[in-house]
Amino acid sequence: MSATILDGNKIAAEIRSEVAAEVKVLTAAGLRPGLAVILAGDNPASEIYVRGKVKSCEETGIYSEKHAPPATVSTQELLDLINSLNRREEIDGILVQLPLPEHVDAKKVLLAVSPAKDVDGFHPMNVGYLSTQRPGLVPCTPAGVVEILKRSHIPIAGQDAVIVGRSDIVGKPVAMLLINANATVTVCHSKTRDLAGVCRRADILVAAIGRPGMITRDFVKPGATVIDVGINKVTDPAEFQRFFAGNAKREESFRAKGSTLVGDVHPQVAEVAGAVTPVPGGVGPLTIAMLMANTVRAAKLRRGHTVQELLRA
């Protein structure tokens, strides 16, 4: 038996196309959604992520602008920038790319983003809305996890879901979304006793712990759906062999690049699971697609009935 591969690229493309259709209607009525991205300092990985976000805005028709203060920027200067973006009517979403320079008070900066424009869904007010099932903005990666399940017609209600990892960015919001969708949810972490035994009870297993290949086949109930949120870079040939021995295509790519990506789930899990997300090409593409969807959602929530009526027309 080999698991069904849940194609994140295909699902992300569907979502982007739905977003583009909504943006077209709104733009024609003079209500084009707008996203402002703040990239402080010069972190090469962050620059790549931001480039991807700006490109996705262009593809879906969302107005975007990038603010790139230097690495020496102070907390107060970032707060002033965010306050000015909070006041601008044509900006619906504000995204602060993390990590910020070390001397900056990141918590203070994130808290300054208006909850109505918090397209990352990190503001305590949006966290509260999620936990009490009120309309708000949901973190992009967790929202993407749920979209993969729903669009792949994997039942959630009444299922046992286990989440490995309790971060504020992924683990906790995924748990809340699955509870809201009527799953029975267990959240595991480094102090969980008999982790493999708990995971084996899951119909839906979400791995978001940041440890390469930690979830092996003995963690997985035969036929379960496994969602791998982890992205880990492998450069050591011995570690590569542990995950991909005998995979000629991966070996060729590893030799050429000197690295490859592996999730938190060991590739052999595909021999036991009913469905799995690949790495890369699984949850990753959904994160940016959901950011686009969140920007349009922020426009709808902020600008009220006018927008809702336009999209119904």
Secondary structure, 3 states (H helix, E strand, C coil): CCCEECCHHHHHHHHHHHHHHHHHHHHHCCCCCEEEEECCCCCHHHHHHHHHHHHHHHHHCCEEEEECCCCCCCHHHHHHHHHHHHHCCCCCEEEECCCCCCCCCHHHHHHHCCHHHCCCCCCHHHHHHHHCCCCCCCCHHHHHHHHHHHHCCCCCCCCEEEEECCCCCCHHHHHHHHHHCCCEEEEECCCCCCHHHHHCCCCEEEECCCCCCCECHHHCCCCCEEEECCCEEECCHHHHHHHHCCCHHHHHHHHHHCCEEECCECHHHHHCCCEECCCCCCCHHHHHHHHHHHHHHHHHHHHCHHHHHHHHC
